[in-house]
């Protein structure tokens, strides 16, 4: 460290390169700053030096998001551990959405924005107060519009950025704490050695599992061959749970990590207080304004999971751990379902592994946000329902399975398209009318609950609240419309990954990437339509469940934004697992390298989604 730097540092002055954006390269890019966006394309995010608007001097920096996105300018700054700093800038905004993260200042690794300006604002000062933790000698300043998990659209201008060391905080100000582990999230591949070790284990796990699992005990008779719980199941389940838990520190998550997108924890807290709404806007949380109050706009079943957790932890529930455990349970149920449908145990192990580690389930399971909870709790309940009607089905099993399927509808409503297939499976054996009656009795309570709950809040049995969200009212064609189909089909089947030259990593579109690239195992279930083993009626009902479910999702405006891969495809997994189990009893060895590829790409996808981007 030079003597000059020591003098400047002692005086409290820390230099920011090109703080007023007056210096540019020949190609128009601003000197000293790095532009980063979730989609590095002028059709989504644009960075321009604006000579028509400035707070001081001749220029300012303009960031424009044409679609909901995260876009920011970054600069690495030298700091010292254990000190207080104030970062300030002047900002101006136009047409920034009010229900997502706004414009302002943050540092890389944090999930809050100082200023958080939304709507239209003239030039105003924005200040960010930092306290550096032990071992922190640099921070990455971000002039941001939106955040990765809370993308937004609109225009923001920035000018006159300063950083200074301060001795004390103004009254009432709470600083952002920057710890060393925040910086590790933005570091090189070497800092992610745990993820690389896990990837190596996965490369070996698939062929070793193919070779040994399912053969731990050789059945001496046919009856024992169908028994699900055996030592090989305990080995598989225990190993997978440990690997899953090991992923959390690899992406900077603690075991009791609480996701800030916690609408279900909020709703559980309101229920405990005897309320279903609140008077305050939830900020970036998707709360629906209706008649002067704000409501959680997501189907309520995940709130039932959060409710007992709030009794112990309050609103800061370990929602990520709860989701991870539910997803692990889903994988084990998928294995049991495949075995009951006649798949040999070796194929069942590999397919269960592939459906949950070789698809977008993997990255979704590592963050207990409201969107991820809906997907994965829905998958869990639907798989449990299919498990109830595999094999011999009594009226009691038909009723319990229908109750569980009703719960899945209360996570993701389009699971209702699975009901005809479920009824067919429940009624294959006489007396069919008893099973039909039992299924109706089981399915009715959750459906009646949703209808009554929605009427009490919005006056309609079918309205969960999304219609009243500001963003849904602002879109031209509404939430669901055929106008979105061409774009969504492109992302679902044709959108390819792209090399991000700025960060030198492989990146993915936030609106979705072709499903055959990141989750090819999902296409296996569609092979059921080509199989001669299945009756035509069963094929038709599988097709009905898949195409109505997916077809409805393809009409949705957001298409799952923001995501790795194509998260809406996860909702199809219960039906696809069933179809894969009915398609073939023993899958050939080429499935092994396909699973290896899928799992490795989804491990990278989780790292990209939570760390690299």
Phi, psi and omega in degrees: 000128185286160177298322180298316179298319180298320180295312179298319182296316180296329179281352178091003182263122177238127189282135169250129180288132174050058188290340181248008173062033179276339184258128180226158175279175179298330180275005177093351181285146184281140182279139174091353182233151177244125179272131180224136178217155178296330173230106183279076183209135181297342177286348180241305183231139181229137177241120181221146172276119187260114180271358181264337181231131176202156174272322179212143183082204187255344188222162170218172179257129181249127174243126181232126173253114180284331174236164175305123184201171171249121179224138182205160169255135185237148173211132177280132182236139177278130176225184177232150182295147171072024182238166178258141179223150172240124173251131180227156177201163172257136184225150177222143183226159178210126173059034177275131182301148185265357184241031174211181180294136184269212181252145179166208185245143171205177172237153185297134181105341176264162184239019176236157181239129173280131185099296178047052184284135178226162182073217181249128180218136171283177184304129175212153181283138176237131184234139177235122179257128183240146166237120183276138180273185181295131177083003181268113179242003175203153174225156176254108179286139179231121168269107197239150168237108186082173174229162182304320181269353180222064185295155182215169177233166184127196184229138175227139174246143178230148179202157172054066181271133179226154174225129178216148174280139179233157182271331182210165181265148172299156181302134176082358182269130176253120184284156168284130180265123177255114180255165184298325184290339173296321181288330181296333180295337182256012186271188187282177179302330182297330180285352179251038182299327179298318178295322178293322177297316179298321178298320177296320178298319181296320179303321180277332188295319184297307179293324179293319177297320178298325184280321190247319183295143184089350179241008181302318175234122177276119181294139179269345178212164186298327182298318181288338180294330182271355180291126189282311187274109178219171181305325180295329176293318179295321177297312181297309183297315180296318179296315182294322179296318179296318179296320179299313180296328179291340179290333185300308178294337179293337178243024174065045174240137173274169182297327182256028182303135177250122177284135180290339176279072195245047181301326180288324174295321176299313181295322176298320178296319177296317179302316181297334178269004179079025182233161173238003181208174175220163182276339185266143171295139181279012181068234183282348174296144181280085175253141184265121175282130180207116178053045173083004179232166183239133186235147171291129189259017182250147178308145200271354187299317176302336175296327177296328177288320181289332188305308179294331179293326180292336177294331182263315189254357189071209180287336182279062183285153173281064187293335178290316178297318179300318180292319179299315180294321177295323179291319175299317177299321178299318179298318179293324176292324177298317176300313181299320180295317179298318178296315181295332179278355175110359178291143176292154190298324180297315177294323181296318177300311185293320180293317178299316176301315184292318182294336185247338175249346180254019177224183180290354174305323186300307182288328178297326185287350186262007177210118185277046180285165185299323181289318180292324178298316180301313180299305194277327172293324176298316177298318181299310181294322181292319177296320177298324178295315178297323180297326180294331184251018172270136183081206179291133185241116174269163176304323180294319178293322177298321180291316180296316179299320179294322176299315180294321177295324175298322176296323179295324176296328178283359171257311178223106189303334182289353171297349178298335180289351177275348185301314180301318178296318179299314181297321177299315181292326181287339189244021181290335182244147180288153355276115187296323185297326178294318179292324177297314179298318179295320179296320178296317179297320180288323185283333188296313186303311180295324181293319177297319178301314180299317183297313180295317180298318180289323177296318181297330183267313190237000177079008180222135180291342185257001186257109176274345176125348184296332180300331185265359177296138181305320182292325181289330176285335184278333183289146190295319188254010182085184184286318179242129180196147177297339181297336181275349188299312181302314180297316183291324175296321178300313181291327182287330188234343187233343182290124182259156170298161180223147179282124178270099185294328182296320181254358178056049176221162173281127182243170185223149178289136178293340179273358176126151178234148185311128189294331181288346178278312187259341183220057183297338181296334179295331181289342181299320181297331179290344176294346178300333181289340181264354186278139175275356183283336189264138173298152182300322181297321179291318176301317182296321181287325173297315179298318180300314181298316184289312188282326174292318180296305182291322179300320177295319180293327179291348177267001184280140185297318188280334181058026177092008181305140351263146193201164161257134178078231182212087193293336179298335178295339179299327182298339182276352189302316180304314179291322181291324175297316178300314181296320179296323178293327179277339186288317189207143179276324181224122182267144184286164184298334177301347175296332184297305179296331176296319178293317178303312179301312184297317183291317179298317180294322180285332170296315176297319179300321177295317178297317179297314186293318187263342187232299194291321185286000000 
